[in-house]
Amino acid sequence: MSAATGPVEPVLRAAEQAVLIEAVKVHVENIRPIDMTDAGQLVGHLMAAEVLLIKISEAFAPDQT
């Protein structure tokens, strides 16, 4: 989420994490029934979930200072 090159301040880090959690909640709330026979729709949902998981992993990774 952040492209900072140095240590991230705790307040900024917490704010980025909160924004990301809200984005995930909105994404999940907007998921509609999935047509399991539509490969394109399935791939789209999987890709969106993967991107969110990567962002979560980055946002909650230990600070590398």
Predicted model as a PDB file, atoms N, CA, C, CB and O in Angstrom, pLDDT in the B-factor column:
MODEL        1                                                                  
ATOM      1  N   MET A   1       0.836  -1.186   0.000  1.00 49.00           N  
ATOM      2  CA  MET A   1       0.000   0.000   0.000  1.00 49.00           C  
ATOM      3  C   MET A   1       0.877   1.244   0.000  1.00 49.00           C  
ATOM      4  CB  MET A   1      -0.949   0.001   1.212  1.00 49.00           C  
ATOM      5  O   MET A   1       0.656   2.175  -0.775  1.00 49.00           O  
ATOM      6  N   SER A   2       1.873   1.247   0.876  1.00 52.00           N  
ATOM      7  CA  SER A   2       2.736   2.407   0.988  1.00 52.00           C  
ATOM      8  C   SER A   2       4.015   2.183   0.195  1.00 52.00           C  
ATOM      9  CB  SER A   2       3.057   2.705   2.457  1.00 52.00           C  
ATOM     10  O   SER A   2       4.542   1.071   0.144  1.00 52.00           O  
ATOM     11  N   ALA A   3       4.504   3.247  -0.419  1.00 55.00           N  
ATOM     12  CA  ALA A   3       5.742   3.151  -1.173  1.00 55.00           C  
ATOM     13  C   ALA A   3       6.874   3.818  -0.404  1.00 55.00           C  
ATOM     14  CB  ALA A   3       5.584   3.788  -2.561  1.00 55.00           C  
ATOM     15  O   ALA A   3       7.874   4.236  -0.987  1.00 55.00           O  
ATOM     16  N   ALA A   4       6.707   3.912   0.912  1.00 54.00           N  
ATOM     17  CA  ALA A   4       7.711   4.569   1.743  1.00 54.00           C  
ATOM     18  C   ALA A   4       9.023   3.797   1.672  1.00 54.00           C  
ATOM     19  CB  ALA A   4       7.225   4.682   3.207  1.00 54.00           C  
ATOM     20  O   ALA A   4       9.031   2.568   1.599  1.00 54.00           O  
ATOM     21  N   THR A   5      10.125   4.528   1.694  1.00 54.00           N  
ATOM     22  CA  THR A   5      11.428   3.885   1.625  1.00 54.00           C  
ATOM     23  C   THR A   5      12.056   3.759   3.001  1.00 54.00           C  
ATOM     24  CB  THR A   5      12.349   4.658   0.702  1.00 54.00           C  
ATOM     25  O   THR A   5      13.007   2.998   3.173  1.00 54.00           O  
ATOM     26  N   GLY A   6      11.549   4.482   3.975  1.00 60.00           N  
ATOM     27  CA  GLY A   6      12.084   4.412   5.332  1.00 60.00           C  
ATOM     28  C   GLY A   6      11.054   3.827   6.273  1.00 60.00           C  
ATOM     29  O   GLY A   6      10.022   3.318   5.838  1.00 60.00           O  
ATOM     30  N   PRO A   7      11.337   3.900   7.576  1.00 65.00           N  
ATOM     31  CA  PRO A   7      10.396   3.366   8.552  1.00 65.00           C  
ATOM     32  C   PRO A   7       9.051   4.106   8.480  1.00 65.00           C  
ATOM     33  CB  PRO A   7      10.988   3.465   9.970  1.00 65.00           C  
ATOM     34  O   PRO A   7       9.000   5.323   8.301  1.00 65.00           O  
ATOM     35  N   VAL A   8       8.005   3.362   8.621  1.00 65.00           N  
ATOM     36  CA  VAL A   8       6.663   3.944   8.564  1.00 65.00           C  
ATOM     37  C   VAL A   8       6.239   4.292   9.981  1.00 65.00           C  
ATOM     38  CB  VAL A   8       5.638   2.966   7.893  1.00 65.00           C  
ATOM     39  O   VAL A   8       6.361   3.480  10.899  1.00 65.00           O  
ATOM     40  N   GLU A   9       5.747   5.493  10.143  1.00 86.00           N  
ATOM     41  CA  GLU A   9       5.292   5.906  11.455  1.00 86.00           C  
ATOM     42  C   GLU A   9       4.102   5.060  11.874  1.00 86.00           C  
ATOM     43  CB  GLU A   9       4.929   7.396  11.464  1.00 86.00           C  
ATOM     44  O   GLU A   9       3.248   4.743  11.046  1.00 86.00           O  
ATOM     45  N   PRO A  10       4.033   4.685  13.161  1.00 87.00           N  
ATOM     46  CA  PRO A  10       2.950   3.815  13.628  1.00 87.00           C  
ATOM     47  C   PRO A  10       1.548   4.341  13.326  1.00 87.00           C  
ATOM     48  CB  PRO A  10       3.084   3.608  15.098  1.00 87.00           C  
ATOM     49  O   PRO A  10       0.655   3.557  13.006  1.00 87.00           O  
ATOM     50  N   VAL A  11       1.343   5.643  13.422  1.00 90.00           N  
ATOM     51  CA  VAL A  11       0.013   6.202  13.166  1.00 90.00           C  
ATOM     52  C   VAL A  11      -0.348   6.051  11.695  1.00 90.00           C  
ATOM     53  CB  VAL A  11      -0.047   7.688  13.581  1.00 90.00           C  
ATOM     54  O   VAL A  11      -1.482   5.700  11.372  1.00 90.00           O  
ATOM     55  N   LEU A  12       0.596   6.309  10.806  1.00 90.00           N  
ATOM     56  CA  LEU A  12       0.361   6.159   9.381  1.00 90.00           C  
ATOM     57  C   LEU A  12       0.116   4.699   9.035  1.00 90.00           C  
ATOM     58  CB  LEU A  12       1.542   6.706   8.582  1.00 90.00           C  
ATOM     59  O   LEU A  12      -0.775   4.388   8.244  1.00 90.00           O  
ATOM     60  N   ARG A  13       0.890   3.815   9.614  1.00 89.00           N  
ATOM     61  CA  ARG A  13       0.732   2.376   9.367  1.00 89.00           C  
ATOM     62  C   ARG A  13      -0.654   1.907   9.814  1.00 89.00           C  
ATOM     63  CB  ARG A  13       1.835   1.572  10.104  1.00 89.00           C  
ATOM     64  O   ARG A  13      -1.318   1.171   9.086  1.00 89.00           O  
ATOM     65  N   ALA A  14      -1.091   2.320  10.990  1.00 91.00           N  
ATOM     66  CA  ALA A  14      -2.412   1.941  11.499  1.00 91.00           C  
ATOM     67  C   ALA A  14      -3.512   2.488  10.596  1.00 91.00           C  
ATOM     68  CB  ALA A  14      -2.605   2.451  12.940  1.00 91.00           C  
ATOM     69  O   ALA A  14      -4.512   1.812  10.353  1.00 91.00           O  
ATOM     70  N   ALA A  15      -3.330   3.711  10.098  1.00 92.00           N  
ATOM     71  CA  ALA A  15      -4.329   4.299   9.194  1.00 92.00           C  
ATOM     72  C   ALA A  15      -4.401   3.513   7.883  1.00 92.00           C  
ATOM     73  CB  ALA A  15      -3.993   5.783   8.907  1.00 92.00           C  
ATOM     74  O   ALA A  15      -5.493   3.249   7.379  1.00 92.00           O  
ATOM     75  N   GLU A  16      -3.256   3.142   7.334  1.00 91.00           N  
ATOM     76  CA  GLU A  16      -3.234   2.352   6.095  1.00 91.00           C  
ATOM     77  C   GLU A  16      -3.911   0.998   6.308  1.00 91.00           C  
ATOM     78  CB  GLU A  16      -1.780   2.150   5.606  1.00 91.00           C  
ATOM     79  O   GLU A  16      -4.644   0.522   5.441  1.00 91.00           O  
ATOM     80  N   GLN A  17      -3.661   0.385   7.458  1.00 93.00           N  
ATOM     81  CA  GLN A  17      -4.287  -0.900   7.758  1.00 93.00           C  
ATOM     82  C   GLN A  17      -5.803  -0.758   7.874  1.00 93.00           C  
ATOM     83  CB  GLN A  17      -3.711  -1.484   9.052  1.00 93.00           C  
ATOM     84  O   GLN A  17      -6.549  -1.603   7.379  1.00 93.00           O  
ATOM     85  N   ALA A  18      -6.254   0.308   8.527  1.00 95.00           N  
ATOM     86  CA  ALA A  18      -7.700   0.527   8.688  1.00 95.00           C  
ATOM     87  C   ALA A  18      -8.369   0.765   7.341  1.00 95.00           C  
ATOM     88  CB  ALA A  18      -7.965   1.722   9.623  1.00 95.00           C  
ATOM     89  O   ALA A  18      -9.459   0.251   7.092  1.00 95.00           O  
ATOM     90  N   VAL A  19      -7.725   1.541   6.465  1.00 95.00           N  
ATOM     91  CA  VAL A  19      -8.274   1.794   5.134  1.00 95.00           C  
ATOM     92  C   VAL A  19      -8.362   0.491   4.345  1.00 95.00           C  
ATOM     93  CB  VAL A  19      -7.412   2.828   4.375  1.00 95.00           C  
ATOM     94  O   VAL A  19      -9.349   0.250   3.649  1.00 95.00           O  
ATOM     95  N   LEU A  20      -7.353  -0.334   4.448  1.00 93.00           N  
ATOM     96  CA  LEU A  20      -7.345  -1.611   3.739  1.00 93.00           C  
ATOM     97  C   LEU A  20      -8.445  -2.538   4.256  1.00 93.00           C  
ATOM     98  CB  LEU A  20      -5.978  -2.289   3.880  1.00 93.00           C  
ATOM     99  O   LEU A  20      -9.134  -3.186   3.469  1.00 93.00           O  
ATOM    100  N   ILE A  21      -8.609  -2.599   5.569  1.00 94.00           N  
ATOM    101  CA  ILE A  21      -9.666  -3.439   6.139  1.00 94.00           C  
ATOM    102  C   ILE A  21     -11.035  -2.972   5.652  1.00 94.00           C  
ATOM    103  CB  ILE A  21      -9.609  -3.414   7.682  1.00 94.00           C  
ATOM    104  O   ILE A  21     -11.887  -3.800   5.330  1.00 94.00           O  
ATOM    105  N   GLU A  22     -11.254  -1.678   5.594  1.00 94.00           N  
ATOM    106  CA  GLU A  22     -12.528  -1.156   5.087  1.00 94.00           C  
ATOM    107  C   GLU A  22     -12.719  -1.516   3.612  1.00 94.00           C  
ATOM    108  CB  GLU A  22     -12.593   0.374   5.271  1.00 94.00           C  
ATOM    109  O   GLU A  22     -13.829  -1.850   3.197  1.00 94.00           O  
ATOM    110  N   ALA A  23     -11.656  -1.451   2.824  1.00 92.00           N  
ATOM    111  CA  ALA A  23     -11.755  -1.813   1.405  1.00 92.00           C  
ATOM    112  C   ALA A  23     -12.135  -3.280   1.247  1.00 92.00           C  
ATOM    113  CB  ALA A  23     -10.425  -1.532   0.680  1.00 92.00           C  
ATOM    114  O   ALA A  23     -12.929  -3.629   0.374  1.00 92.00           O  
ATOM    115  N   VAL A  24     -11.572  -4.131   2.086  1.00 92.00           N  
ATOM    116  CA  VAL A  24     -11.904  -5.557   2.036  1.00 92.00           C  
ATOM    117  C   VAL A  24     -13.359  -5.767   2.428  1.00 92.00           C  
ATOM    118  CB  VAL A  24     -10.975  -6.372   2.964  1.00 92.00           C  
ATOM    119  O   VAL A  24     -14.063  -6.551   1.791  1.00 92.00           O  
ATOM    120  N   LYS A  25     -13.819  -5.076   3.470  1.00 93.00           N  
ATOM    121  CA  LYS A  25     -15.215  -5.207   3.893  1.00 93.00           C  
ATOM    122  C   LYS A  25     -16.165  -4.796   2.778  1.00 93.00           C  
ATOM    123  CB  LYS A  25     -15.479  -4.362   5.142  1.00 93.00           C  
ATOM    124  O   LYS A  25     -17.160  -5.477   2.530  1.00 93.00           O  
ATOM    125  N   VAL A  26     -15.867  -3.689   2.105  1.00 92.00           N  
ATOM    126  CA  VAL A  26     -16.709  -3.226   1.000  1.00 92.00           C  
ATOM    127  C   VAL A  26     -16.701  -4.250  -0.129  1.00 92.00           C  
ATOM    128  CB  VAL A  26     -16.229  -1.850   0.483  1.00 92.00           C  
ATOM    129  O   VAL A  26     -17.744  -4.546  -0.711  1.00 92.00           O  
ATOM    130  N   HIS A  27     -15.528  -4.786  -0.437  1.00 89.00           N  
ATOM    131  CA  HIS A  27     -15.429  -5.792  -1.503  1.00 89.00           C  
ATOM    132  C   HIS A  27     -16.314  -6.994  -1.181  1.00 89.00           C  
ATOM    133  CB  HIS A  27     -13.960  -6.245  -1.694  1.00 89.00           C  
ATOM    134  O   HIS A  27     -17.073  -7.454  -2.034  1.00 89.00           O  
ATOM    135  N   VAL A  28     -16.217  -7.496   0.035  1.00 89.00           N  
ATOM    136  CA  VAL A  28     -16.987  -8.678   0.432  1.00 89.00           C  
ATOM    137  C   VAL A  28     -18.484  -8.375   0.424  1.00 89.00           C  
ATOM    138  CB  VAL A  28     -16.550  -9.164   1.828  1.00 89.00           C  
ATOM    139  O   VAL A  28     -19.284  -9.208  -0.003  1.00 89.00           O  
ATOM    140  N   GLU A  29     -18.864  -7.188   0.894  1.00 91.00           N  
ATOM    141  CA  GLU A  29     -20.282  -6.809   0.908  1.00 91.00           C  
ATOM    142  C   GLU A  29     -20.864  -6.736  -0.498  1.00 91.00           C  
ATOM    143  CB  GLU A  29     -20.462  -5.468   1.608  1.00 91.00           C  
ATOM    144  O   GLU A  29     -22.064  -6.946  -0.681  1.00 91.00           O  
ATOM    145  N   ASN A  30     -20.040  -6.444  -1.484  1.00 89.00           N  
ATOM    146  CA  ASN A  30     -20.525  -6.280  -2.857  1.00 89.00           C  
ATOM    147  C   ASN A  30     -20.458  -7.552  -3.698  1.00 89.00           C  
ATOM    148  CB  ASN A  30     -19.738  -5.208  -3.536  1.00 89.00           C  
ATOM    149  O   ASN A  30     -20.802  -7.533  -4.880  1.00 89.00           O  
ATOM    150  N   ILE A  31     -20.022  -8.644  -3.103  1.00 87.00           N  
ATOM    151  CA  ILE A  31     -19.969  -9.908  -3.857  1.00 87.00           C  
ATOM    152  C   ILE A  31     -21.399 -10.395  -4.069  1.00 87.00           C  
ATOM    153  CB  ILE A  31     -19.108 -10.997  -3.103  1.00 87.00           C  
ATOM    154  O   ILE A  31     -22.182 -10.517  -3.127  1.00 87.00           O  
ATOM    155  N   ARG A  32     -21.707 -10.662  -5.302  1.00 86.00           N  
ATOM    156  CA  ARG A  32     -23.027 -11.188  -5.666  1.00 86.00           C  
ATOM    157  C   ARG A  32     -22.892 -12.685  -5.908  1.00 86.00           C  
ATOM    158  CB  ARG A  32     -23.606 -10.462  -6.936  1.00 86.00           C  
ATOM    159  O   ARG A  32     -21.778 -13.201  -5.999  1.00 86.00           O  
ATOM    160  N   PRO A  33     -24.008 -13.381  -6.011  1.00 88.00           N  
ATOM    161  CA  PRO A  33     -23.908 -14.814  -6.301  1.00 88.00           C  
ATOM    162  C   PRO A  33     -23.042 -15.067  -7.537  1.00 88.00           C  
ATOM    163  CB  PRO A  33     -25.307 -15.416  -6.506  1.00 88.00           C  
ATOM    164  O   PRO A  33     -23.145 -14.367  -8.543  1.00 88.00           O  
ATOM    165  N   ILE A  34     -22.197 -16.074  -7.434  1.00 85.00           N  
ATOM    166  CA  ILE A  34     -21.247 -16.389  -8.498  1.00 85.00           C  
ATOM    167  C   ILE A  34     -21.781 -17.548  -9.336  1.00 85.00           C  
ATOM    168  CB  ILE A  34     -19.854 -16.735  -7.911  1.00 85.00           C  
ATOM    169  O   ILE A  34     -22.192 -18.580  -8.805  1.00 85.00           O  
ATOM    170  N   ASP A  35     -21.767 -17.358 -10.642  1.00 89.00           N  
ATOM    171  CA  ASP A  35     -22.148 -18.425 -11.562  1.00 89.00           C  
ATOM    172  C   ASP A  35     -20.951 -19.363 -11.684  1.00 89.00           C  
ATOM    173  CB  ASP A  35     -22.585 -17.854 -12.972  1.00 89.00           C  
ATOM    174  O   ASP A  35     -19.953 -19.029 -12.323  1.00 89.00           O  
ATOM    175  N   MET A  36     -21.058 -20.527 -11.072  1.00 89.00           N  
ATOM    176  CA  MET A  36     -19.935 -21.462 -11.031  1.00 89.00           C  
ATOM    177  C   MET A  36     -19.602 -22.055 -12.400  1.00 89.00           C  
ATOM    178  CB  MET A  36     -20.236 -22.576 -10.061  1.00 89.00           C  
ATOM    179  O   MET A  36     -18.595 -22.750 -12.537  1.00 89.00           O  
ATOM    180  N   THR A  37     -20.423 -21.796 -13.404  1.00 94.00           N  
ATOM    181  CA  THR A  37     -20.124 -22.305 -14.747  1.00 94.00           C  
ATOM    182  C   THR A  37     -19.442 -21.242 -15.612  1.00 94.00           C  
ATOM    183  CB  THR A  37     -21.411 -22.785 -15.429  1.00 94.00           C  
ATOM    184  O   THR A  37     -19.046 -21.521 -16.743  1.00 94.00           O  
ATOM    185  N   ASP A  38     -19.306 -20.029 -15.079  1.00 94.00           N  
ATOM    186  CA  ASP A  38     -18.706 -18.914 -15.818  1.00 94.00           C  
ATOM    187  C   ASP A  38     -17.246 -18.770 -15.398  1.00 94.00           C  
ATOM    188  CB  ASP A  38     -19.489 -17.584 -15.567  1.00 94.00           C  
ATOM    189  O   ASP A  38     -16.941 -18.147 -14.381  1.00 94.00           O  
ATOM    190  N   ALA A  39     -16.359 -19.347 -16.181  1.00 95.00           N  
ATOM    191  CA  ALA A  39     -14.934 -19.337 -15.847  1.00 95.00           C  
ATOM    192  C   ALA A  39     -14.382 -17.917 -15.719  1.00 95.00           C  
ATOM    193  CB  ALA A  39     -14.147 -20.100 -16.902  1.00 95.00           C  
ATOM    194  O   ALA A  39     -13.553 -17.654 -14.848  1.00 95.00           O  
ATOM    195  N   GLY A  40     -14.825 -17.014 -16.564  1.00 94.00           N  
ATOM    196  CA  GLY A  40     -14.349 -15.633 -16.507  1.00 94.00           C  
ATOM    197  C   GLY A  40     -14.713 -14.963 -15.197  1.00 94.00           C  
ATOM    198  O   GLY A  40     -13.898 -14.257 -14.604  1.00 94.00           O  
ATOM    199  N   GLN A  41     -15.933 -15.183 -14.748  1.00 91.00           N  
ATOM    200  CA  GLN A  41     -16.381 -14.595 -13.481  1.00 91.00           C  
ATOM    201  C   GLN A  41     -15.594 -15.198 -12.309  1.00 91.00           C  
ATOM    202  CB  GLN A  41     -17.908 -14.822 -13.283  1.00 91.00           C  
ATOM    203  O   GLN A  41     -15.196 -14.485 -11.388  1.00 91.00           O  
ATOM    204  N   LEU A  42     -15.378 -16.502 -12.353  1.00 92.00           N  
ATOM    205  CA  LEU A  42     -14.614 -17.160 -11.292  1.00 92.00           C  
ATOM    206  C   LEU A  42     -13.187 -16.630 -11.235  1.00 92.00           C  
ATOM    207  CB  LEU A  42     -14.602 -18.678 -11.503  1.00 92.00           C  
ATOM    208  O   LEU A  42     -12.672 -16.346 -10.153  1.00 92.00           O  
ATOM    209  N   VAL A  43     -12.552 -16.498 -12.381  1.00 94.00           N  
ATOM    210  CA  VAL A  43     -11.182 -15.981 -12.429  1.00 94.00           C  
ATOM    211  C   VAL A  43     -11.134 -14.545 -11.906  1.00 94.00           C  
ATOM    212  CB  VAL A  43     -10.627 -16.045 -13.872  1.00 94.00           C  
ATOM    213  O   VAL A  43     -10.221 -14.181 -11.164  1.00 94.00           O  
ATOM    214  N   GLY A  44     -12.105 -13.741 -12.287  1.00 92.00           N  
ATOM    215  CA  GLY A  44     -12.157 -12.361 -11.805  1.00 92.00           C  
ATOM    216  C   GLY A  44     -12.244 -12.288 -10.293  1.00 92.00           C  
ATOM    217  O   GLY A  44     -11.541 -11.495  -9.666  1.00 92.00           O  
ATOM    218  N   HIS A  45     -13.099 -13.108  -9.705  1.00 89.00           N  
ATOM    219  CA  HIS A  45     -13.234 -13.127  -8.245  1.00 89.00           C  
ATOM    220  C   HIS A  45     -11.950 -13.606  -7.582  1.00 89.00           C  
ATOM    221  CB  HIS A  45     -14.404 -14.024  -7.827  1.00 89.00           C  
ATOM    222  O   HIS A  45     -11.528 -13.046  -6.570  1.00 89.00           O  
ATOM    223  N   LEU A  46     -11.332 -14.628  -8.139  1.00 91.00           N  
ATOM    224  CA  LEU A  46     -10.088 -15.136  -7.577  1.00 91.00           C  
ATOM    225  C   LEU A  46      -8.971 -14.101  -7.664  1.00 91.00           C  
ATOM    226  CB  LEU A  46      -9.671 -16.412  -8.293  1.00 91.00           C  
ATOM    227  O   LEU A  46      -8.198 -13.941  -6.720  1.00 91.00           O  
ATOM    228  N   MET A  47      -8.884 -13.403  -8.783  1.00 94.00           N  
ATOM    229  CA  MET A  47      -7.843 -12.382  -8.940  1.00 94.00           C  
ATOM    230  C   MET A  47      -8.054 -11.229  -7.962  1.00 94.00           C  
ATOM    231  CB  MET A  47      -7.824 -11.852 -10.383  1.00 94.00           C  
ATOM    232  O   MET A  47      -7.096 -10.740  -7.363  1.00 94.00           O  
ATOM    233  N   ALA A  48      -9.293 -10.796  -7.799  1.00 91.00           N  
ATOM    234  CA  ALA A  48      -9.585  -9.708  -6.860  1.00 91.00           C  
ATOM    235  C   ALA A  48      -9.231 -10.131  -5.432  1.00 91.00           C  
ATOM    236  CB  ALA A  48     -11.080  -9.300  -6.946  1.00 91.00           C  
ATOM    237  O   ALA A  48      -8.653  -9.351  -4.674  1.00 91.00           O  
ATOM    238  N   ALA A  49      -9.576 -11.360  -5.072  1.00 90.00           N  
ATOM    239  CA  ALA A  49      -9.249 -11.852  -3.739  1.00 90.00           C  
ATOM    240  C   ALA A  49      -7.740 -11.943  -3.538  1.00 90.00           C  
ATOM    241  CB  ALA A  49      -9.892 -13.217  -3.507  1.00 90.00           C  
ATOM    242  O   ALA A  49      -7.233 -11.604  -2.469  1.00 90.00           O  
ATOM    243  N   GLU A  50      -7.030 -12.395  -4.554  1.00 94.00           N  
ATOM    244  CA  GLU A  50      -5.577 -12.511  -4.450  1.00 94.00           C  
ATOM    245  C   GLU A  50      -4.929 -11.139  -4.253  1.00 94.00           C  
ATOM    246  CB  GLU A  50      -5.005 -13.191  -5.702  1.00 94.00           C  
ATOM    247  O   GLU A  50      -4.022 -10.994  -3.433  1.00 94.00           O  
ATOM    248  N   VAL A  51      -5.381 -10.156  -4.985  1.00 94.00           N  
ATOM    249  CA  VAL A  51      -4.828  -8.800  -4.850  1.00 94.00           C  
ATOM    250  C   VAL A  51      -5.067  -8.274  -3.433  1.00 94.00           C  
ATOM    251  CB  VAL A  51      -5.462  -7.839  -5.897  1.00 94.00           C  
ATOM    252  O   VAL A  51      -4.165  -7.698  -2.825  1.00 94.00           O  
ATOM    253  N   LEU A  52      -6.269  -8.468  -2.910  1.00 92.00           N  
ATOM    254  CA  LEU A  52      -6.558  -8.011  -1.557  1.00 92.00           C  
ATOM    255  C   LEU A  52      -5.695  -8.741  -0.526  1.00 92.00           C  
ATOM    256  CB  LEU A  52      -8.038  -8.211  -1.238  1.00 92.00           C  
ATOM    257  O   LEU A  52      -5.211  -8.122   0.422  1.00 92.00           O  
ATOM    258  N   LEU A  53      -5.499 -10.036  -0.701  1.00 93.00           N  
ATOM    259  CA  LEU A  53      -4.656 -10.785   0.233  1.00 93.00           C  
ATOM    260  C   LEU A  53      -3.206 -10.311   0.197  1.00 93.00           C  
ATOM    261  CB  LEU A  53      -4.719 -12.274  -0.081  1.00 93.00           C  
ATOM    262  O   LEU A  53      -2.553 -10.234   1.237  1.00 93.00           O  
ATOM    263  N   ILE A  54      -2.706  -9.999  -0.977  1.00 94.00           N  
ATOM    264  CA  ILE A  54      -1.338  -9.477  -1.092  1.00 94.00           C  
ATOM    265  C   ILE A  54      -1.229  -8.143  -0.369  1.00 94.00           C  
ATOM    266  CB  ILE A  54      -0.930  -9.319  -2.579  1.00 94.00           C  
ATOM    267  O   ILE A  54      -0.265  -7.906   0.359  1.00 94.00           O  
ATOM    268  N   LYS A  55      -2.208  -7.275  -0.565  1.00 92.00           N  
ATOM    269  CA  LYS A  55      -2.189  -5.969   0.110  1.00 92.00           C  
ATOM    270  C   LYS A  55      -2.264  -6.127   1.626  1.00 92.00           C  
ATOM    271  CB  LYS A  55      -3.353  -5.095  -0.383  1.00 92.00           C  
ATOM    272  O   LYS A  55      -1.582  -5.415   2.363  1.00 92.00           O  
ATOM    273  N   ILE A  56      -3.099  -7.068   2.092  1.00 93.00           N  
ATOM    274  CA  ILE A  56      -3.198  -7.315   3.531  1.00 93.00           C  
ATOM    275  C   ILE A  56      -1.858  -7.804   4.065  1.00 93.00           C  
ATOM    276  CB  ILE A  56      -4.312  -8.345   3.839  1.00 93.00           C  
ATOM    277  O   ILE A  56      -1.395  -7.347   5.110  1.00 93.00           O  
ATOM    278  N   SER A  57      -1.245  -8.722   3.354  1.00 93.00           N  
ATOM    279  CA  SER A  57       0.053  -9.255   3.768  1.00 93.00           C  
ATOM    280  C   SER A  57       1.090  -8.136   3.882  1.00 93.00           C  
ATOM    281  CB  SER A  57       0.535 -10.326   2.774  1.00 93.00           C  
ATOM    282  O   SER A  57       1.851  -8.087   4.848  1.00 93.00           O  
ATOM    283  N   GLU A  58       1.116  -7.256   2.912  1.00 91.00           N  
ATOM    284  CA  GLU A  58       2.073  -6.144   2.934  1.00 91.00           C  
ATOM    285  C   GLU A  58       1.781  -5.168   4.061  1.00 91.00           C  
ATOM    286  CB  GLU A  58       2.058  -5.409   1.604  1.00 91.00           C  
ATOM    287  O   GLU A  58       2.700  -4.697   4.730  1.00 91.00           O  
ATOM    288  N   ALA A  59       0.507  -4.861   4.276  1.00 90.00           N  
ATOM    289  CA  ALA A  59       0.136  -3.866   5.288  1.00 90.00           C  
ATOM    290  C   ALA A  59       0.411  -4.351   6.707  1.00 90.00           C  
ATOM    291  CB  ALA A  59      -1.332  -3.508   5.151  1.00 90.00           C  
ATOM    292  O   ALA A  59       0.704  -3.554   7.598  1.00 90.00           O  
ATOM    293  N   PHE A  60       0.315  -5.665   6.911  1.00 90.00           N  
ATOM    294  CA  PHE A  60       0.477  -6.195   8.263  1.00 90.00           C  
ATOM    295  C   PHE A  60       1.829  -6.887   8.473  1.00 90.00           C  
ATOM    296  CB  PHE A  60      -0.643  -7.169   8.565  1.00 90.00           C  
ATOM    297  O   PHE A  60       2.060  -7.497   9.517  1.00 90.00           O  
ATOM    298  N   ALA A  61       2.707  -6.794   7.495  1.00 90.00           N  
ATOM    299  CA  ALA A  61       4.048  -7.374   7.646  1.00 90.00           C  
ATOM    300  C   ALA A  61       4.840  -6.558   8.663  1.00 90.00           C  
ATOM    301  CB  ALA A  61       4.796  -7.420   6.277  1.00 90.00           C  
ATOM    302  O   ALA A  61       4.628  -5.353   8.798  1.00 90.00           O  
ATOM    303  N   PRO A  62       5.739  -7.205   9.367  1.00 85.00           N  
ATOM    304  CA  PRO A  62       6.572  -6.461  10.323  1.00 85.00           C  
ATOM    305  C   PRO A  62       7.367  -5.367   9.611  1.00 85.00           C  
ATOM    306  CB  PRO A  62       7.532  -7.419  11.066  1.00 85.00           C  
ATOM    307  O   PRO A  62       7.821  -5.543   8.481  1.00 85.00           O  
ATOM    308  N   ASP A  63       7.522  -4.256  10.285  1.00 75.00           N  
ATOM    309  CA  ASP A  63       8.284  -3.135   9.727  1.00 75.00           C  
ATOM    310  C   ASP A  63       9.746  -3.551   9.592  1.00 75.00           C  
ATOM    311  CB  ASP A  63       8.150  -1.858  10.622  1.00 75.00           C  
ATOM    312  O   ASP A  63      10.329  -4.093  10.531  1.00 75.00           O  
ATOM    313  N   GLN A  64      10.328  -3.302   8.444  1.00 62.00           N  
ATOM    314  CA  GLN A  64      11.707  -3.702   8.161  1.00 62.00           C  
ATOM    315  C   GLN A  64      12.695  -2.594   8.495  1.00 62.00           C  
ATOM    316  CB  GLN A  64      11.851  -4.098   6.699  1.00 62.00           C  
ATOM    317  O   GLN A  64      13.408  -2.107   7.618  1.00 62.00           O  
ATOM    318  N   THR A  65      12.737  -2.196   9.762  1.00 58.00           N  
ATOM    319  CA  THR A  65      13.666  -1.122  10.149  1.00 58.00           C  
ATOM    320  C   THR A  65      14.900  -1.669  10.802  1.00 58.00           C  
ATOM    321  CB  THR A  65      12.995  -0.141  11.086  1.00 58.00           C  
ATOM    322  O   THR A  65      15.784  -0.905  11.189  1.00 58.00           O  
TER     323      THR A  65                                                      
ENDMDL                                                                          
END                                                                             
